[in-house]
C-alpha cells in the first residue's frame, strides 16, 4: 500500500502512522557484533587526566603544561623548540588567530614598547575581549554547521531569517558561553529553555543544511533532513562518521544500522519550523502594546469584523480542495499536531491562505464600499511590526521517540522499530535516563556530559587544529577506529580534562594554548632545533641540525617549529579592508551583497548588490552565503562547500589565487587607498616604504628591502608597491 500510494502527502501520513503504531516488516537479517578491541579503542575510553611530565633538562622554556607534554617527546627524539618568533610575528599571528584581523600600527607599537612580564598575556586578553573574536571563531563553527542563507539544490531559494543562527553563534563565542550549554542549546534548546530566544534560534543547527523545499516527495524530504541532522550531530559533536550506517551496518567502524536509527529516533518527534517567533522579552512586550493599541481603533475593529466571515468561508473552500490528510493537519490544534502534521500544515499553508484580493473579490458591493472607507481610516494608524522569526525545532509529544531501521535507507522498506538510544560501542558510558525528560533533552545531556569520552576531546582538538595547523588527531571529525591516532594522547586527554574543569570555557582554552612557548616559537627552520643555539650559529652547524630535525620529524608532528598557514579567503579580504582603513565594523543582521564580477554571476539569480556602499565593506562573515554561488574572492581561496559539514578547509596553491591577488578589485582598491594614506602621513620615500611595511606586513623593512623598494619606486607609482606587498607570501600566510 505504501509503495502504490499516488501522492507523497498520503505516503507521509501513512509513514507517520507506521512510526506511531510500531508496525514493521521482517527484522534485519543479522546481528551486529562489537568486539572487545572496538570497545577498547582510545576514543571510546573515559578521559583520564595524566600527570604533567617533569623534565629535568627540557632544553627549552616551559611556560605551561602544554610545553611540558610537547617537550617530553621532543627531548626524547633529541629535539627542542625553535627560538621564539619576533615580537612582530607573534603579534600578527595571534591577532589573525583570535580576531581574523591584522594588528594596527598603534597596537604593534604598544606591544613593542611594553617590556613588562605580562605584556603577552595582556595582548591575548585584549584580543579575546574583542567583538571580532566571536566573528573569527564563529566562522569556524559555521563551517562545521554547514551554514548558508539559501536552501541549495536547483532553485537555491533564500532563507530570509537564517542569519539569526549566524549571529547567535557570534554572540555565544563573544560571551564565552560554556561549551556544554552551547551544545545543549543546539540539540534541544526548545525543550530545555523554551522561553530563551537564543536557545530556540540555536536549534537551527539542525535545519541550516540544504533542503529541497519544492520536492515532489515530502516524505523523502523530511527523511533527508533527519538524516542530515543525525549525521551532523555525530560528526560535529562526537567526531564520528555515522552516515555509512544509514543503509547498512558500517563496514569499517563499530556502528550498526540499528545505532544510526536509534540516534535518529531522538529527532523523530521534532517538527521543523521555519518561522518560529524568537523575540526578546522587551520585543514581545512592545509588540503586544502596539497590537493592543492598534486593535482599539474603531475603524480597525470594524474592518476585521467585516472581513472575518468572508475569510473564514474562503479558507474553508480552499481547504476542502485539499486531500484528507491535509485537512486533518490544518484542523488539528497546533499543540496537538504530530510532527508529520506540523510539516504538512507548513508545506500547504500557501494553498489555504486567503489573500486580500480574494476577500475583495468575494465582498458584496455594499461591503466593498464600506471596506474602502474603513481601510482609508485605518491607514492613519501604524500596524504593529511582526516579531523576529527563526528556523527552529519544536517537539511534538504525539510522536514517539522511535524510528524504523530502513533497508538500504529506503522508507519504503521499513524493518525493526527501535527506540531512541545511544551508540552501543560507547556502552561503558551511559547516563541514567530521566523518564520525564524530552527526547532531545536526553540526547543533549548525553552529548554534553563531562563523562562523554568524545565531546571534550573533539572540541579541544578542533581548537588546537586552528591554532597549530594540525590537530593532535589529524582527522578532526573522525575519532573512530579508522581515524588517525593522536600524536600526543596524554596531552589531548589533559587538555580535555582541563577544558571541562575550567567550566567548558573556550576563552580559557585559547589562552592556555596561545600563551604556551610552543605557540610562540618561530616558523622559520634556519636555526638550531637540537641544541637551542642562537640563529647566529654557523651555517654548517645549522644545516646539520636542520637535517637531523627533518630526518627525525619531517611532518613536524612533534611541533619543533611553528607551522606556516595560508590564511582563509575571509581573513585575506578582511585584512585588505582593515589595512586600507575601510573595514565597516558593523555587526550582525541580514547578509550583504558586495559587487562581484559580472562574469561570475552570469545566469545566476538573487545577487542584488547592496545599495549602501559601506555595506560592501563589512566583514566577509556577513556576506550573503549562497550554496550555489560562492563569493568569487572567497571561493578561489578554498571557501567550503556549505552542503556538507567542513571540519578542515583545504589550503591549495593555484594560479587563480595569484591572478586574484594581482587583479581583483578588492586588492586594487586597497592598494589605491593605502598609497593615498602613505602620501598623507609620510613625506619622504623611505618613510613611506617603512609605513607601507608596517601597515601591510606588520613589521619594519630590512635595509635590503628599503633598497629594493627605492629601485622599484623610481619608475613605478606607490600603488604598485602596495599591490606588490599584498602579493607577498608574508601577507597571505600566518608566519
C-alpha positions as a printed Julia matrix, in Angstrom:
735×3 Matrix{Float64}:
   0.0     0.0     0.0
   2.81    2.36    0.87
   4.56    1.64   -2.43
   1.45    2.3    -4.5
   0.3     5.48   -2.79
  -0.28    8.03   -5.57
   0.54   11.14   -3.56
   3.58   11.94   -1.43
   1.34   13.54    1.2
  -0.58   10.29    1.58
   2.67    8.37    1.99
   3.83   10.93    4.54
   0.7    10.37    6.62
   0.99    6.6     6.33
   4.63    6.72    7.35
   3.7     8.77   10.44
   1.07    6.17   11.33
   3.64    3.41   10.86
   6.0     5.13   13.29
   3.28    5.82   15.83
   1.82    2.3    15.83
   5.1     0.39   15.68
   4.11   -1.74   12.69
   7.13   -3.1    10.84
   8.24   -5.67    8.37
  10.66   -8.53    9.0
  13.64   -7.85   11.27
  17.13   -7.18    9.95
  18.94  -10.2     8.55
  21.82  -10.44   11.01
  23.01   -9.23   14.36
  25.85   -6.77   14.58
  28.71   -7.7    16.89
  31.04   -5.23   18.59
  34.37   -6.71   19.6
  36.43   -6.12   22.71
  39.0    -4.4    20.51
  36.31   -2.0    19.28
  35.33   -1.08   22.83
  38.99   -0.67   23.78
  39.58    1.98   21.09
  41.25    5.0    22.7
  38.49    7.48   21.76
  35.8     5.41   23.49
  37.69    5.23   26.79
  36.95    7.67   29.62
  39.1    10.79   29.62
  41.86   10.35   32.17
  43.83   13.32   33.47
  47.5    12.35   33.16
  50.26   13.81   35.28
  52.21   16.66   33.71
  55.7    15.39   32.74
  58.56   16.56   34.92
  61.59   17.27   32.75
  65.0    17.59   34.35
  66.67   19.2    31.35
  63.95   20.39   28.97
  66.38   22.48   26.83
  63.53   24.91   26.11
  61.36   27.25   28.13
  58.27   25.72   29.74
  55.51   28.3    30.18
  52.62   25.94   30.93
  51.83   22.2    30.93
  51.35   22.15   27.16
  55.07   22.79   26.75
  55.96   20.02   29.18
  53.94   17.43   27.26
  55.41   18.5    23.92
  58.99   18.74   25.14
  58.82   15.29   26.68
  58.53   13.85   23.17
  60.83   16.38   21.54
  63.64   15.78   24.01
  63.24   12.03   23.67
  63.87   12.49   19.94
  66.88   14.72   20.57
  64.99   17.87   19.57
  63.82   21.07   21.24
  61.56   24.02   20.47
  62.73   26.56   17.93
  63.61   30.03   19.25
  60.66   32.41   19.69
  59.38   34.27   16.67
  59.97   38.02   16.55
  57.55   40.06   18.64
  56.01   41.46   15.43
  55.44   37.96   14.05
  53.95   36.76   17.33
  51.58   39.72   17.46
  50.41   39.29   13.88
  49.96   35.54   14.37
  47.82   35.8    17.48
  45.8    38.74   16.12
  44.91   36.8    12.99
  44.23   33.66   15.03
  41.9    35.22   17.58
  40.18   38.0    15.6
  40.92   37.31   11.93
  42.34   40.84   11.58
  45.95   42.09   11.48
  47.24   44.33   14.32
  47.13   48.05   13.74
  50.37   50.08   13.79
  49.29   51.5    17.16
  48.8    48.04   18.63
  52.19   47.0    17.27
  53.96   49.98   18.79
  52.28   49.47   22.16
  53.32   45.81   22.3
  56.9    46.51   21.25
  57.17   49.21   23.91
  55.72   47.02   26.69
  58.62   45.32   28.5
  56.52   44.02   31.39
  56.46   40.25   32.08
  52.74   40.07   31.33
  52.88   42.01   28.05
  51.89   38.93   26.01
  49.06   37.98   28.37
  47.64   41.5    28.1
  47.61   41.22   24.29
  45.85   37.84   24.45
  43.23   39.1    26.9
  42.58   42.18   24.77
  42.01   40.07   21.68
  39.75   37.61   23.48
  37.65   40.52   24.74
  37.28   41.97   21.23
  33.9    41.56   19.5
  35.91   40.44   16.48
  36.85   37.27   18.38
  33.3    35.93   18.04
  33.28   36.76   14.34
  36.53   34.89   13.78
  35.7    31.76   15.77
  32.04   31.86   14.8
  33.22   31.38   11.21
  34.98   28.15   12.21
  31.77   26.86   13.79
  29.65   27.86   10.78
  31.93   25.7     8.6
  31.02   22.76   10.81
  27.33   23.68   10.86
  27.08   23.81    7.0
  25.69   27.35    7.26
  24.23   29.21    4.29
  21.48   31.76    3.63
  19.83   29.67    0.9
  18.3    26.21    0.53
  20.55   24.84   -2.18
  19.56   22.43   -4.96
  18.13   23.69   -8.24
  16.29   26.82   -7.12
  18.56   27.75   -4.18
  15.76   29.71   -2.51
  16.59   32.37    0.06
  16.14   31.74    3.77
  15.38   35.27    4.96
  15.99   34.54    8.65
  18.94   32.08    8.53
  21.3    34.87    9.59
  19.85   34.75   13.09
  21.66   31.44   13.65
  24.92   33.01   12.44
  24.52   35.93   14.84
  23.63   33.57   17.69
  26.92   31.74   17.17
  28.9    35.0    17.2
  27.16   36.12   20.41
  27.81   32.77   22.06
  31.53   32.9    21.33
  31.89   36.52   22.42
  30.05   35.8    25.66
  32.22   32.71   26.24
  29.08   30.65   26.67
  30.12   27.34   28.27
  30.52   24.8    25.51
  28.29   22.23   27.22
  25.47   24.8    27.3
  26.24   25.71   23.66
  25.86   22.04   22.69
  22.66   21.56   24.66
  21.07   24.63   23.09
  21.72   23.43   19.56
  20.44   19.92   20.13
  17.47   20.69   22.38
  17.24   24.39   23.2
  13.49   24.42   22.57
  12.94   21.63   25.09
  15.34   22.87   27.76
  14.88   26.66   27.61
  11.67   27.34   25.63
  11.47   30.96   26.84
  15.02   31.84   25.76
  15.13   33.21   22.19
  18.78   32.25   21.76
  18.06   28.66   22.79
  15.3    28.48   20.18
  17.49   30.02   17.47
  20.27   27.58   18.37
  18.17   24.59   17.24
  18.52   25.98   13.72
  21.78   23.99   13.7
  19.63   21.0    12.78
  17.89   22.74    9.86
  20.62   25.01    8.49
  21.79   22.41    5.95
  20.48   22.1     2.38
  16.79   21.44    1.81
  14.78   20.79   -1.35
  11.64   22.71   -0.42
   9.9    22.07   -3.74
  10.41   18.31   -3.61
   7.53   16.29   -5.02
   8.16   13.7    -2.3
   7.74   15.46    1.01
   8.23   12.24    2.94
  11.68   11.78    1.4
  12.4    15.44    2.04
  11.71   15.05    5.75
  13.82   11.9     5.85
  16.68   13.75    4.12
  16.58   16.42    6.82
  16.5    13.82    9.58
  19.49   12.09    8.01
  21.35   15.38    7.72
  20.81   16.35   11.35
  21.75   12.83   12.51
  24.99   12.91   10.5
  25.83   16.45   11.64
  25.23   15.67   15.3
  27.52   12.63   15.16
  30.22   14.39   13.14
  30.32   17.84   14.73
  29.85   17.0    18.41
  31.19   13.44   18.6
  33.73   13.26   15.78
  32.04   10.17   14.36
  31.05    9.37   10.76
  27.75    7.53   11.08
  26.49    8.19    7.54
  27.57    4.79    6.18
  25.33    3.07    8.75
  22.25    4.7     7.26
  21.85    1.93    4.68
  23.65   -0.98    6.36
  25.89   -1.85    9.27
  29.07    0.19    8.99
  31.73   -1.69    7.05
  34.7    -0.2     8.89
  33.5     1.28   12.18
  31.72   -0.43   15.12
  28.42    1.27   14.29
  25.35   -0.8    13.5
  22.49    0.37   11.33
  20.41    0.0    14.49
  22.7     2.55   16.18
  22.12    5.03   13.38
  18.33    4.92   13.61
  18.4     4.78   17.4
  20.26    8.1    17.3
  17.86    9.46   14.68
  14.93    8.42   16.85
  15.71   11.28   19.25
  14.76   13.67   16.42
  11.65   11.85   15.18
   9.15   13.83   17.33
  10.57   17.14   16.11
   8.6    19.41   13.83
  10.64   21.67   11.56
   9.6    25.3    11.99
  10.76   27.94    9.53
   9.24   30.99   11.16
   9.14   30.49   14.91
   8.82   33.86   16.72
  12.01   34.5    18.69
  11.5    37.92   20.28
  13.25   39.09   23.39
  11.03   39.82   26.36
  11.22   43.51   25.55
  10.36   42.97   21.86
   7.36   40.82   22.72
   6.07   43.33   25.27
   6.46   46.2    22.81
   4.65   44.26   20.1
   1.78   43.37   22.44
   1.4    47.01   23.48
   1.4    48.18   19.87
  -1.06   45.49   18.83
  -3.43   46.31   21.71
  -3.33   49.99   20.81
  -3.87   49.26   17.13
  -6.82   46.98   17.8
  -8.57   49.56   19.97
  -9.12   51.79   16.96
 -12.81   51.58   15.99
 -12.06   51.51   12.25
  -9.63   48.62   12.69
 -12.09   46.6    14.81
 -14.9    47.11   12.33
 -12.65   46.25    9.36
 -11.6    42.95   10.97
 -15.21   42.1    11.83
 -16.34   42.9     8.28
 -13.76   40.64    6.65
 -13.86   37.76    9.14
 -16.83   35.78    7.74
 -15.55   36.15    4.17
 -12.06   34.98    5.14
 -13.44   32.01    7.05
 -15.63   30.94    4.14
 -12.85   31.35    1.56
 -10.38   29.4     3.68
 -12.87   26.59    4.17
 -13.38   26.4     0.41
  -9.63   26.25   -0.24
  -9.16   23.63    2.46
 -11.97   21.49    1.05
  -9.98   21.07   -2.16
  -7.03   19.54   -0.29
  -6.51   15.8     0.4
  -7.99   14.43    3.65
  -4.65   14.29    5.49
  -4.02   17.97    4.71
  -7.45   18.94    6.01
  -6.85   16.94    9.15
  -3.48   18.58    9.71
  -4.91   22.09    9.46
  -7.96   21.29   11.56
  -5.88   19.82   14.38
  -4.87   22.42   17.01
  -1.14   23.18   16.69
  -0.34   21.92   20.17
  -1.87   18.51   19.32
  -0.35   18.01   15.85
   2.11   15.24   15.17
   5.47   16.1    13.63
   4.2    14.91   10.25
   1.07   17.09   10.57
   3.16   20.11   11.55
   5.27   19.81    8.45
   2.28   19.04    6.25
   0.47   22.13    7.56
   3.51   24.28    6.91
   4.07   22.96    3.39
   0.43   23.55    2.39
  -0.05   26.87    4.19
   0.16   28.87    0.96
  -2.56   26.74   -0.63
  -5.1    27.65    2.06
  -4.04   31.24    2.7
  -6.66   33.86    1.88
  -5.18   36.93    0.2
  -6.65   40.43    0.37
  -7.53   40.25   -3.32
  -9.56   37.1    -2.64
 -11.55   38.94    0.03
 -12.14   41.94   -2.23
 -13.45   39.71   -4.99
 -15.88   37.99   -2.61
 -17.3    41.11   -0.92
 -20.77   42.35   -1.72
 -20.91   45.78   -3.33
 -22.09   47.41   -0.1
 -19.4    45.72    1.99
 -16.78   46.62   -0.61
 -17.65   50.3    -0.32
 -17.67   50.16    3.48
 -14.33   48.32    3.49
 -12.83   51.05    1.31
 -13.9    53.7     3.81
 -12.63   51.76    6.8
  -9.3    50.95    5.14
  -8.75   54.65    4.45
  -9.27   55.49    8.11
  -7.17   52.52    9.34
  -4.19   53.7     7.29
  -3.79   56.57    9.74
  -2.67   54.08   12.38
   0.56   52.16   12.02
   0.12   48.4    12.21
   2.5    46.78   14.73
   5.61   45.24   13.17
   5.92   41.49   13.07
   8.09   39.62   15.55
  11.53   38.31   14.53
  11.46   34.68   13.44
  14.0    31.9    13.03
  14.44   28.31   11.9
  13.8    26.08   14.91
  12.8    22.63   16.02
   9.67   22.08   18.1
   8.91   18.75   19.74
   5.55   17.11   19.11
   4.7    14.82   22.01
   2.23   12.96   19.82
   5.09   11.14   18.08
   7.22    8.6    19.99
  10.99    8.82   20.02
  11.42    5.75   17.84
  12.48    5.1    14.27
  12.31    2.22   11.84
  15.5     0.71   10.54
  15.19    1.3     6.81
  16.57   -1.32    4.49
  19.14    0.44    2.29
  17.89    3.69    3.78
  14.63    3.41    1.83
  11.49    4.46    3.68
   9.51    2.02    1.53
  11.38   -0.84    3.22
  10.88   -0.38    6.98
  12.21   -3.05    9.32
  12.53   -3.13   13.1
  11.24   -0.22   15.14
  13.99    0.92   17.51
  13.63    3.34   20.43
  15.9     6.32   20.88
  19.27    5.21   22.18
  23.0     5.86   22.2
  25.7     4.08   20.15
  26.46    0.65   21.58
  30.23    0.99   21.24
  30.23    3.71   23.87
  28.23    1.43   26.14
  30.62    1.9    29.02
  29.28    5.44   29.29
  25.55    5.71   29.8
  23.5     8.3    31.64
  20.67    7.27   33.9
  17.66    8.18   31.77
  15.28   10.76   33.11
  11.79    9.45   32.29
  10.41   12.99   32.43
  12.96   14.43   30.0
  12.0    15.14   26.42
  13.83   13.06   23.8
  16.34   15.59   22.52
  16.95   16.87   26.04
  18.15   13.35   26.89
  20.4    13.32   23.84
  21.76   16.78   24.65
  22.54   15.74   28.21
  24.37   12.66   26.98
  26.44   14.51   24.37
  27.33   17.42   26.67
  28.1    15.28   29.7
  31.55   15.58   31.25
  31.57   11.77   31.25
  31.18   11.52   27.48
  34.58   10.33   26.2
  34.27   12.12   22.87
  32.78   15.61   23.21
  35.58   17.44   25.05
  38.32   15.59   23.16
  36.79   16.51   19.81
  36.4    20.18   20.69
  39.89   20.76   22.13
  41.32   19.01   19.07
  39.43   21.4    16.78
  40.78   24.42   18.66
  44.32   23.0    18.58
  43.99   22.43   14.84
  43.18   26.08   14.16
  46.0    27.39   16.35
  48.74   24.98   15.3
  47.7    23.99   11.77
  47.07   20.32   12.5
  45.02   18.61   15.18
  46.56   16.35   17.77
  44.23   13.95   15.95
  44.78   14.68   12.26
  41.22   13.62   11.35
  39.17   16.18   13.34
  35.74   14.7    12.59
  36.85   11.06   12.57
  37.69    9.76   16.01
  36.61    6.26   15.05
  38.75    3.15   14.78
  39.87    4.1    11.27
  40.7     7.7    12.11
  44.2     8.94   12.85
  45.76    8.13   16.18
  46.6    11.09   18.4
  50.18   12.29   18.12
  50.14   13.24   21.82
  47.38   11.2    23.53
  48.34   12.32   27.04
  48.24   15.99   26.03
  44.87   15.5    24.34
  43.38   13.99   27.49
  44.99   16.6    29.73
  43.52   19.39   27.6
  40.09   17.73   27.55
  40.04   17.33   31.33
  41.34   20.88   31.81
  38.65   22.2    29.46
  35.88   20.55   31.47
  37.42   21.52   34.81
  37.59   25.12   33.57
  33.82   25.26   33.08
  33.93   24.37   29.37
  35.32   27.86   28.7
  36.68   28.29   25.19
  38.44   31.54   26.05
  40.37   29.82   28.85
  41.33   27.1    26.36
  42.56   29.67   23.83
  44.52   31.5    26.5
  46.21   28.27   27.56
  47.25   27.38   24.02
  48.45   30.75   22.79
  50.44   31.56   25.93
  52.5    28.39   25.55
  56.1    28.53   24.37
  55.14   26.1    21.61
  52.73   28.61   20.1
  55.21   31.5    20.25
  58.12   29.73   18.55
  59.32   30.74   15.1
  58.03   29.15   11.93
  61.47   29.54   10.34
  63.74   26.49   10.42
  67.02   28.29    9.69
  68.4    27.79   13.18
  69.35   25.1    15.66
  66.49   22.88   16.78
  68.69   20.46   18.71
  70.91   22.45   20.99
  68.76   25.56   21.19
  71.59   27.7    19.83
  71.16   31.22   18.55
  70.11   31.81   14.93
  73.58   33.33   14.51
  75.24   29.9    14.74
  77.48   28.83   11.83
  75.52   27.78    8.76
  77.23   24.38    8.6
  76.04   23.56   12.11
  72.55   24.81   11.33
  72.34   22.72    8.18
  73.41   19.62   10.12
  70.88   20.18   12.88
  68.13   21.09   10.42
  68.83   17.88    8.51
  68.53   15.89   11.73
  65.2    17.51   12.6
  63.84   16.92    9.12
  65.02   13.31    9.17
  63.55   12.75   12.64
  60.2    14.53   12.16
  59.65   15.69    8.57
  55.94   16.39    9.08
  56.58   18.43   12.25
  54.25   16.18   14.24
  56.34   16.84   17.34
  55.98   20.59   16.77
  59.68   21.53   16.78
  58.75   24.69   14.91
  55.51   26.59   14.26
  53.6    25.72   11.1
  53.09   28.38    8.47
  49.44   28.57    7.5
  47.86   30.07    4.39
  45.08   32.38    5.53
  41.46   31.73    4.63
  39.84   33.89    1.97
  37.78   35.73    4.59
  40.89   36.74    6.54
  42.68   37.91    3.38
  39.72   40.02    2.27
  39.12   41.41    5.78
  42.82   42.25    6.08
  42.65   44.21    2.83
  39.76   46.21    4.25
  41.39   46.7     7.65
  44.82   47.73    6.33
  43.22   50.26    4.0
  41.08   51.66    6.8
  37.81   50.81    5.07
  36.54   47.95    7.25
  32.98   48.58    8.41
  32.81   47.01   11.9
  29.0    46.9    11.97
  27.99   43.53   13.49
  25.16   41.16   12.62
  22.0    41.45   10.6
  20.94   40.07    7.2
  23.66   39.14    4.73
  25.11   41.85    2.49
  25.79   41.76   -1.25
  29.11   43.32   -2.28
  29.77   43.78   -6.03
  31.07   40.73   -7.87
  32.42   40.43  -11.42
  29.61   40.19  -13.94
  31.02   37.01  -15.47
  30.93   35.31  -12.06
  27.15   35.62  -11.75
  26.19   35.25  -15.38
  23.0    33.2   -15.45
  22.69   33.24  -11.65
  19.78   34.74   -9.75
  19.46   36.51   -6.45
  22.6    38.65   -6.29
  21.38   42.24   -5.98
  24.25   44.48   -4.92
  23.55   46.28   -1.62
  22.6    49.9    -2.25
  24.74   51.32    0.6
  28.44   51.22   -0.43
  29.5    50.99    3.22
  27.72   47.63    3.42
  30.15   46.33    0.78
  32.97   46.8     3.29
  31.52   44.62    6.05
  33.45   41.6     7.3
  33.33   38.6     5.0
  31.36   36.67    7.63
  28.37   38.85    6.78
  28.42   38.32    3.01
  25.21   36.61    1.9
  26.06   32.91    1.65
  24.54   31.22   -1.39
  25.04   27.47   -1.65
  25.11   27.51   -5.44
  27.21   30.68   -5.86
  30.12   31.15   -3.52
  31.53   34.68   -3.35
  34.29   34.6    -6.02
  37.11   36.08   -3.93
  36.46   33.57   -1.15
  35.91   30.62   -3.46
  39.35   30.93   -5.05
  40.88   30.63   -1.57
  39.1    27.35   -0.78
  35.81   28.51    0.73
  34.0    25.34    1.83
  31.01   23.65    0.24
  28.16   24.55    2.6
  26.16   21.49    1.59
  28.35   19.45    3.94
  29.94   19.94    7.32
  33.53   21.12    6.87
  35.92   20.13    9.69
  39.05   21.29    7.88
  39.45   23.69    4.98
  41.76   22.87    2.13
  44.81   25.05    1.57
  45.54   24.85   -2.13
  48.1    26.83   -4.1
  46.74   27.68   -7.53
  47.28   30.11  -10.39
  43.83   31.74   -9.9
  44.91   32.77   -6.4
  47.9    34.67   -7.8
  45.75   36.24  -10.5
  43.16   37.26   -7.92
  45.75   38.94   -5.7
  47.11   40.78   -8.72
  43.88   41.85  -10.37
  40.87   41.6    -8.05
  39.1    44.87   -7.38
  39.46   44.25   -3.63
  43.26   44.36   -3.99
  43.36   47.25   -6.45
  41.13   49.41   -4.25
  43.15   48.6    -1.13
  46.36   49.49   -2.98
  45.0    52.88   -4.04
  43.67   53.74   -0.58
  46.84   52.67    1.25
  49.01   54.6    -1.22
  46.96   57.73   -0.58
  47.43   57.24    3.15
  51.19   56.86    2.73
  51.35   60.11    0.8
  49.36   61.91    3.5
  51.19   60.58    6.54
  54.8    60.28    5.28
  56.78   62.86    3.36
  60.0    61.05    2.45
  60.15   57.92    0.23
  61.92   55.89    2.93
  59.26   56.84    5.48
  56.54   55.79    3.05
  58.17   52.4     2.48
  58.53   51.87    6.23
  54.88   52.77    6.84
  53.77   50.51    3.99
  55.58   47.53    5.54
  54.14   48.31    8.96
  50.59   48.56    7.66
  50.61   45.57    5.31
  53.1    43.14    6.86
  53.17   44.32   10.48
  56.93   44.92   10.61
  59.69   47.3     9.52
  61.5    46.65    6.22
  65.08   45.43    6.24
  67.85   47.54    4.73
  67.82   45.33    1.64
  64.05   45.74    1.3
  64.39   49.5     1.56
  66.95   49.41   -1.23
  64.8    47.22   -3.49
  61.73   49.39   -2.8
  63.64   52.56   -3.76
  64.67   50.96   -7.06
  61.1    49.79   -7.67
  59.56   53.2    -6.95
  61.88   55.05   -9.32
  59.76   54.15  -12.37
  56.59   52.87  -10.57
  53.8    54.54   -8.58
  53.28   53.94   -4.87
  50.09   51.97   -5.57
  52.16   49.31   -7.33
  54.44   48.92   -4.31
  51.36   48.37   -2.15
  49.99   45.84   -4.6
  53.33   44.02   -4.61
  53.32   43.81   -0.81
  49.76   42.44   -0.85
  51.05   39.68   -3.13
  53.83   38.55   -0.82
  53.5    35.21    0.95
  54.04   37.1     4.17
  50.68   38.85    3.69
  48.62   35.75    2.86
  50.33   33.44    5.37
  50.47   33.46    9.15
  54.17   33.07    9.99
